[in-house]
Amino acid sequence: MQVILIRHAHSQANAKGVLAGRLPKNNLSEKGELQAQELTKRLGNFPVKQIRISPMPRCRQTVTPWLQQLGKSATTKVLVDQDLNEVDYGSWSGKKLAVLSRNKLWKTVQNSPSAMYFPAGEGLAHMQQRAMQAVHRGLEVKGKGALVIVSHGDVIKSIVASSLGMHLDDFQRIVIDPASVSILDFSGGVPRVVLLNDTRSNLGEMLRGPAHKANLLGGGAGK
């Protein structure tokens, strides 16, 4: 089964260089609204089994144009999943990233994220655990089609890292941009990364294609 990971589009907090976290009233920026419209063209129409989405409004706003294109049948497959919520950054929420980068805990976030617990918030290790629980719940749903997950940068980075067997301390090596699409394939014995951090391609043909079930030699023969 394919798992389609979509990060929300550019937000007002992104534009201001602020770590929004779970603070309310952080909608898409004008740039983000354009990205959401472009995402509709990039994704196109492909078989969807379930859409699991973070409760943050910016995630719903990102895929609303695409859902409208797919019609009412897609809307019934949308499930708000609290385990896909943004990291609870606690007292760091709402602060400028430029200011936070001077905090003594910043090095922990960058170099040893598995040890980071945000003051009055949550730990990144706990975030990864709940995010993977959401992924596995989606994988257990019966039916044909892809599992679509709409979430946040750190959450998606943690999912990719876990799926690759990487230690959480290495997850900062992964880049997940606003409105990016990443694809994992769980059809074989171990998860495979099919696409990572794509913000440009038209993906309809790829998403309508068969899963990567065959053993890969020489990088794979393509679809």
N, C-alpha and C positions, 0 to 999 in steps of 0.2 A: 504494500500500500504506500502511496505517496503522501507525504506530509508537507503541505505548503505553508511556509512560515512568512508572514507579512508583518513588517514593522509599520506602525502608524506613520502617516505623512508628517511633513515639517509642521511643527506647532508654534504657537505664539511664544512659548517658553524657549523653544529652540532658537527663535529669532532674537530673543533677549539674552541668550547665554545663561539661562537659569535652569537649575535642577528642579523641575516641577514635582517629580514624584507623584503622589496621589492628591495633590492640591486640586481643588475644583477650579472651574472657569479657565481651563487651559485648552482652548479650541485650536483647530488648525489655523495656520497663518494663510495669507493669500497664496503664498508659494505652495503650502500644503494642499490647499483646495485644488490648485492646478494639478498637483501630483496625483490627487485622488481621481480626478477625471482621466488623467493619462493612464493610471493603473487599470481603469476599466478597459481601455483599449489593449493594454499589455496582457491582461489575463484572459480576455475573451470568454468563451463559453466552454466549459469542460465538466465532466461528471464529478459531482460533489456529494460525498456521503454526509458530512457534517461540518459545520463552521463553528468553532469555539473561539470566543472573543473576550478580551479583557473588558472589565466594567468601565474603564476610563472612556469618556465620550470621544476623545480624539481617535480611538480605535474604530468605533462605530462610524464616525464621520469619514474615515479613510475608505471604508468599503461600501458605504451607502450607495454611491453611484453604480458600483459594480453589482450590488444586490438588486438595485432597481432594473438594471439591464437583464439580469437573470430571471426576474419575475417573482411572483408570489411563492412558487415552489421552493426557491432558495431561501426565502425569509423564514420559512417554517423549520429550516435546518440550523438556524442560528441559536447557539446556546451561550449565554454569558457565563463565563467560568472565572470564579474568584481566584483560582490558583494561577491564572494567567495575568493577574493584576501587576501593575508596576511595582518595583521594589519599594518597600516602605523605608524611605530615606530618613524618617524621623526628623530630628532638628536640623538636618541638612536641607530639607525641602524648602524650596523658594529662594535659596541663596545662589548667588552668582558662582558659576564654575571657576571663574578666575580667583575668587576669594577662597573657595573650598580647596583649590589646588595648593594653597599655602598652609592648610591644616596639617597637623602632624600625622593624622590618620590617612592622608592622601596616599602616602607610600604603601600603606597596607592595602588600600583599594587596588593599586596598580600592580603590586608585586606579590601579595599574599591574600588575594580576595577571599579565599576560603576561611580566613581568620577574621574577616571584617564583619563587625556588627555595628550598624549605624546607631548613634546615640538616640534613644527613644524610638528606634525603628526596628528593623529586622536584620538578620544576618544573610549574606549572599548565599551561603550554603543552604540555608532554609529555603530561600527563594528558588534555588535550583531544584531542590527536592519537590516542592509543590508544583513547579512548572512541569517536571517530568511526570508527576502523577496525572496532570491534565492531559499530557500527550498519550499516556498509556490508557487512560479512560477513553479517549477518542479512538485509539487503535482497536479497542475491544468492541466498539460498535459494529454491528453486522451490516452488511450491504456493500454495494459497489460504489466506487468513486473515491476521490481524495479526501483527506482530512485537512481542512484549512484552519490555520491558527493565526489570529491577529493579536499582536501583543507589542512588547516594548523591546528596546535595544538590548539591555542587559539580560532580560528574560530569554530572548531568542538566542543570544550568545551562549547562555548557559545550556540551552537545549542542544545546540549544535555541538558544544564541547562534550556534553554527556554522551551524545549519540556516537561521537568519534572515539570515546574512551579516553578523552583528555582529562587531566586533573583540572579542577576549577581554577587553580592558581595560574593556569595557562589561558584562561578564557579571554583575557584582554588582548590576546594576539588575533582575535576574531573581530572583524569590523562589520557592523550591521547599520547601514544608513537609513534615514527616513524614507519610507515608501519602497524599501527594498523587498525583494522576494528571494527566499532561499528554499530549496527543495531537498528533502530527505526521502530516501526510499527504504522502506522497512519490509520489502517483499522477500528478501533473502534471509540468511541466517543472522547477519549483522546489519545495522543501518549503514547506508551509503549516502554520501553527499553528492547530489546530482547538480546542484546549483547553489551558489553562495553570493549573497549581497548584490543581486542584480537589480539595477535601477533603470535599465534602458531597453532591454529586449522585449519583443513581442513573444509571449510564452504559450500562446494557445495551442500551437501544434505540439510542443513538448508535453504539455499537460494532458493532451488528448491521446498521447502515445502510450505504448505498453510499458509496464514496469521493468526495471533492470533485474530480471531473475537469473540470468545466466552468469556463470563464473566469468570474471573479467581477466583477460590476458592482453597485455599490450595496451592497457588503458580502456578497453571496451571498443566495440565495433560501431557504436552509435545506433540510433533508432531509425 
